[in-house]
Amino acid sequence: MHYLNYTRASLRLWKKRWTGVVIAVAGLAVAFGVSMLTLLYIYDGYRSDSWLPGVDKLYRVSTAPQPGNVFSKNSLSSHNLQPQFANRFNEIEASARLLRLPVVVDIDDRTIQQDWMFADAALPELFDFPMIAGSLSSAFTGPDIVVLSEASAARYGGITAVGQQISCVISDII
């Protein structure tokens, strides 16, 4: 009985002050949307690295050079940074650099432009990627060895044999 009276009183008040009700509902909708986006952002950040073994011990080092008055933050670091960190912080067990560069690949009279990741030889100490053919430790024995994902191998015409050669040119040097 009381709930029916409260409902009627609320509806009468909403009719008189409909702009306030619209503003309140819109504010709640915006707050709910922001909350959901925040939760999705946090979940995505947690989920994106969770498949890596030892994720609790992995860190990304970013440098922030300041040429002139321009501030830019990136993850590029010099090769001298690794031994300096290892000497200063005894907790560092291993470190490796990754660098993404655009590459032009020539295969069977086709030219394919794609971003490649260049890595230090210490990468197998940090990550244990599953390999379809070959081994991860032998993949980093020289500067002229390429590890392809299944998608890249299919893009290059189904290269599946270990030991085949491809021709590539780094199209942009930093």
C-alpha positions in Angstrom: 0.0 0.0 0.0 2.7 2.4 1.0 4.8 1.5 -2.1 2.0 2.4 -4.4 1.7 5.9 -2.8 5.5 6.4 -3.1 5.4 5.4 -6.7 2.5 7.8 -7.5 4.3 10.6 -5.6 7.5 10.0 -7.5 5.7 10.0 -10.9 4.0 13.3 -10.1 7.3 14.8 -9.1 9.0 13.5 -12.3 6.3 15.1 -14.4 6.9 18.5 -12.7 10.7 18.2 -12.8 11.3 16.1 -15.9 14.5 18.0 -16.9 16.1 17.0 -13.5 15.2 13.4 -14.1 16.6 13.4 -17.6 19.9 14.9 -16.3 20.1 12.4 -13.5 19.5 9.4 -15.7 22.0 10.7 -18.3 24.5 11.2 -15.6 24.0 7.7 -14.3 24.4 6.3 -17.9 27.6 8.2 -18.4 29.0 7.0 -15.0 28.0 3.5 -15.9 29.7 3.7 -19.3 32.9 5.1 -17.9 33.0 2.4 -15.2 32.5 -0.3 -17.8 35.3 1.2 -20.0 37.6 1.4 -17.0 37.0 -2.2 -16.1 37.5 -3.4 -19.7 40.8 -1.5 -19.9 42.0 -3.1 -16.7 40.8 -6.6 -17.8 42.5 -6.2 -21.2 45.8 -5.2 -19.6 45.7 -8.1 -17.2 44.6 -10.6 -19.9 47.2 -9.5 -22.5 50.2 -10.7 -20.5 48.7 -13.5 -18.5 49.6 -16.2 -21.1 53.3 -15.5 -20.5 55.1 -17.8 -18.1 56.6 -15.8 -15.2 54.6 -12.7 -16.1 55.0 -11.4 -12.5 58.8 -11.0 -13.1 58.6 -9.3 -16.5 59.1 -5.5 -16.9 59.2 -3.2 -19.8 61.8 -0.4 -19.7 60.9 2.8 -21.4 63.1 5.8 -22.0 62.0 9.4 -22.3 64.4 11.4 -24.4 63.9 15.1 -24.4 65.4 16.6 -27.6 65.0 20.4 -27.4 61.6 21.1 -25.8 59.8 18.1 -27.3 59.0 15.3 -24.9 58.5 11.9 -26.3 58.1 8.6 -24.4 59.0 5.4 -26.2 60.4 1.9 -25.4 63.6 2.3 -27.5 66.8 2.0 -25.5 70.4 1.8 -26.4 72.4 -1.4 -26.3 74.4 0.0 -23.4 71.4 0.2 -21.1 71.2 -3.6 -20.5 74.6 -4.1 -18.9 74.1 -0.9 -16.8 70.8 -2.2 -15.4 72.3 -5.6 -14.8 75.2 -4.1 -12.9 73.0 -1.8 -10.8 70.1 -4.2 -10.1 71.1 -7.7 -9.0 67.5 -8.8 -9.3 67.7 -8.8 -13.1 68.0 -12.3 -14.3 67.9 -11.7 -18.1 67.1 -8.9 -20.5 66.4 -8.6 -24.2 65.5 -5.8 -26.6 62.8 -5.9 -29.2 62.7 -3.5 -32.1 59.9 -3.2 -34.7 60.9 -2.0 -38.2 59.2 -2.0 -41.5 60.7 -4.6 -43.9 60.2 -5.3 -47.6 60.4 -9.0 -48.4 60.9 -10.4 -52.0 59.5 -13.9 -52.5 58.7 -15.5 -55.9 58.5 -12.2 -57.8 56.3 -10.7 -55.1 57.1 -7.8 -52.8 55.5 -7.8 -49.4 55.9 -4.9 -46.9 55.4 -5.9 -43.3 56.6 -4.9 -39.8 59.2 -7.3 -38.3 60.4 -7.6 -34.8 64.1 -7.7 -34.3 65.3 -9.3 -31.0 68.4 -10.0 -28.9 69.7 -13.5 -28.6 68.6 -13.5 -24.9 64.9 -13.6 -25.9 64.6 -17.5 -25.3 65.7 -16.9 -21.7 62.7 -14.7 -21.1 60.0 -16.3 -23.3 59.2 -19.9 -24.1 57.3 -19.5 -27.4 56.0 -22.8 -28.9 57.7 -23.7 -32.2 56.1 -25.7 -35.0 59.5 -26.5 -36.7 63.0 -25.9 -35.4 63.9 -24.8 -31.9 63.8 -21.4 -30.3 67.3 -21.6 -29.0 68.8 -22.3 -32.4 66.7 -19.5 -33.9 68.9 -16.8 -32.3 72.4 -18.2 -33.3 73.1 -15.5 -35.9 71.9 -12.2 -37.3 70.5 -13.6 -40.5 68.0 -16.0 -39.0 64.2 -15.4 -39.3 61.5 -16.9 -37.1 58.1 -16.8 -38.8 54.6 -17.1 -37.4 52.1 -19.4 -39.1 50.3 -16.4 -40.6 53.5 -14.9 -42.0 54.6 -18.2 -43.4 51.2 -18.5 -45.2 51.6 -14.9 -46.5 55.0 -15.8 -47.9 53.6 -18.7 -49.9 53.5 -21.4 -47.3 57.2 -21.5 -46.2 57.3 -24.5 -43.9 60.8 -25.9 -44.3 63.6 -24.9 -41.9 66.6 -23.6 -43.8 64.8 -21.9 -46.7 66.0 -18.4 -47.8 64.0 -15.2 -48.2 65.3 -11.8 -49.3 64.4 -8.8 -47.2 65.4 -5.1 -47.0 64.9 -3.0 -43.9 63.1 0.0 -45.3 63.5 2.4 -42.4 66.5 2.7 -40.1 66.1 4.7 -36.9 
